Amino acid sequence: MTANVRERWLRPAVLLLAALAMLLPVSVQAQAWADRVSPLQSEIAGRVKDLRNFYAARQYRPLWFTTSGLPTAAAALFLEDLRSARLDAIDSAMFRPDRLARLLDKTRSGDMDNVAEAELELSRAFARYVSAMRGAAHVPMTYESVALEPVVPTSVSTLEAAGQAPSLDDYVAGMQWMHPLYAPLRQALDDPRYTENERRLIATNLARVRAIPALSGGRHILVDAAGAKLWMYEDNKPVDWMKVVVGKPELQTPMMAGFVRSAILNPYWNVPDDLVRTNIAQNVLANGTKWLTANGYQVFKSWDDMATPLSPAKLDWRAIRVGTAVVHVRQMPGGTNFMGKVKFEFPNPVGIYLHDTPDKALMFKEARQLSSGCVRMEDAARMHRWLMGKPLPIGLKSAEQRVALPQPVPIYITYLTAMPDGTGQIAFHADPYTRDNFQFAAVGPSNNLANRP
């Protein structure tokens, strides 16, 4: 029989047998299945209850053992994670790692009953552990939507993600159910090369990273306000980065998350009201109303679309300076416009967004906490190309052209004074907003550094 003929005959036969099997009593189906699988798979099928859907979908193949009953490296790695769960701000006792260790020891006998018991207990502990990590205490972050928050997964979805990983050993070693910055920081937290104060800083930053979920299968933007840098991630891996300018210590860029939904080409700069008082009014009083015209500013009574520009010469700029009179100011596109050629909006209550800047000299400064809170990008054209899939248009004449992104992209603005440097070491940075002591105290010494071995 040729291969093609065999395939044409075999496929309908298999479908027929599968249909007939569905009509057989469950006990008969189970026996027929057991005759075709390893003793371990059969033992798992007989024991599994709460995780039946997960194991049934994989024909009761083990996750933590080979089908011949040998433990994988992932099992040993996971057991070590449980024993050091204090580093994740959770109590390792809830997972009973010593009991799991005894179960693993018993599997050396080769008894498939023991192996099946250890397999299932490891899976249950893993599901609880991932849920506990995702729900552990973290530094507060403002989220535009609950869809941006870390999600506590179901047991089955946790195990499905592990089972679909190309390498379970790598998945567990890299703690790939968390953001990719998490595992290197956690490993360093238990490294004796770092001083007690350095581990304290690592613990604080680990609590910041726990506020950011793992975002596999898509793109996201990560902004670090402490280091004034931005990364573009794809499938949870950084693919590009650039320098940014962020808020001054007195006008800090907050920790927040949103969805970048649109690009505004040739944008106006709508000057925040506090800057109208402290910057615009002060310059007008010092240089006269001609300063407004020279720098492309218009003044309005309101932000109403139908509002017409006011005559600056007729306004009481001293009253505006002290706040007893209020006007709204915007800067026209082009020239020295603080927004540059494009800005990227993500809804938030404090008016923070990503934008271009004409003042590229600021990018050469080591400390780039110099803005009024927004994030100015080193290369907005590169960001536009990454987000939109096409170059930033040039020569546009119309102002404020809104273009929707093909798909909203999450952005997370965090604050990292300790982070992996890519060489297996942790780089420590300045604390320009002096948040470390406050946030360590707010989260608490949850990593129990005093109790570390």
Secondary structure as UniProt FT lines:
FT   HELIX           3..23
FT   HELIX           26..34
FT   TURN            35..36
FT   HELIX           39..47
FT   TURN            50..51
FT   HELIX           52..57
FT   TURN            58..60
FT   TURN            67..68
FT   HELIX           73..83
FT   HELIX           85..88
FT   HELIX           92..95
FT   HELIX           97..106
FT   HELIX           107..109
FT   HELIX           112..134
FT   STRAND          142..143
FT   HELIX           146..148
FT   HELIX           155..164
FT   HELIX           168..173
FT   TURN            174..177
FT   TURN            180..181
FT   HELIX           182..189
FT   TURN            192..193
FT   HELIX           196..209
FT   TURN            210..211
FT   TURN            216..217
FT   STRAND          219..224
FT   TURN            225..228
FT   STRAND          229..234
FT   TURN            235..236
FT   STRAND          237..247
FT   HELIX           249..251
FT   STRAND          256..265
FT   STRAND          269..270
FT   HELIX           273..275
FT   HELIX           276..280
FT   HELIX           281..287
FT   HELIX           290..294
FT   TURN            295..296
FT   STRAND          297..300
FT   TURN            305..306
FT   HELIX           312..314
FT   HELIX           317..322
FT   STRAND          328..331
FT   TURN            335..336
FT   TURN            338..341
FT   STRAND          342..345
FT   TURN            349..350
FT   STRAND          354..355
FT   HELIX           360..364
FT   STRAND          369..371
FT   STRAND          375..377
FT   HELIX           380..388
FT   STRAND          401..414
FT   STRAND          418..420
FT   STRAND          426..428
FT   TURN            432..433
FT   HELIX           436..443
FT   TURN            446..447
FT   HELIX           449..451
//
